């Protein structure tokens, strides 16, 4: 297997940019809570989903979760009028993880994203008063796109941790044995599987694109940078012929500057 390298940072839109004041603090609290559910504290496996959801809805401490995280979540959800039920849904995906994470089909992976990162996007849309039936699906498509792109970038790191975000039926259909993912053996079959995931990610970005025109200008700028950045990463993966093992994909300062300029001046990339 190729030498282990540090995985790229997970993108966190609106953690540091876009929002201001109380909205930014709320966005950070919601991201901190998502980080907890995304890693699923092992002790949660000893509790039922409903028991954990009840603790959250009653604004009580949760096992192995820092008080600063839960208190920040409760305070900012109340101040910004975001229903705690949104965050309670994230417990569903967290409890189902266990020591190793696998998905038999893409539908299962999509449900995991819906209960997890899509609920985070819903909370962020509440901050903008835009969690409606028109704009929320676009925000959730954006969340799924970034999730897929992130885990394409982090594939070698994920498989070493026992977390596989490629549906097992796709591996079976193309005759790919899991050990190839650990060893970084990229053949034509694996390229096809990864290509299909990049197509899904591009499709999600396309579905999310109209949201830019409705966002407030400051939030829109952050959105456009991550949207264009997502396309940039997908293009890099394809140029590498889907080899994400040899070297981690890094977005350097020059790349960030170029993406920022694109978000400011390109009219073909995004409307708005």
Buried (B, 14 or more C-beta within 10 A) or exposed (E): EEEEEEBBEBBBBBBEBBBEEEBBBBBBBBBBBBEBBBEBBEEBEEBEBEBBBBBBEEBEEBEEBEEEBBEBBBBBBEEBEBEBEBBBBBBBBBBBBEEEBBBEEBEBBBBBBBBBBBBBBBBBBBBBEBBEEEBBBBBBBBBBBBBBBBBBBBBBBBBEEEBBBBBBBBBEEBEBEEEBBBBBBBEEBBBBBBBBBBEBBBBBBEBBBBBBEBBEEEBBBBBBBBBBBBBBBBEBBEEBEBBBBEEBBEBEEEBEEBBBEBBEEEEEBBEB
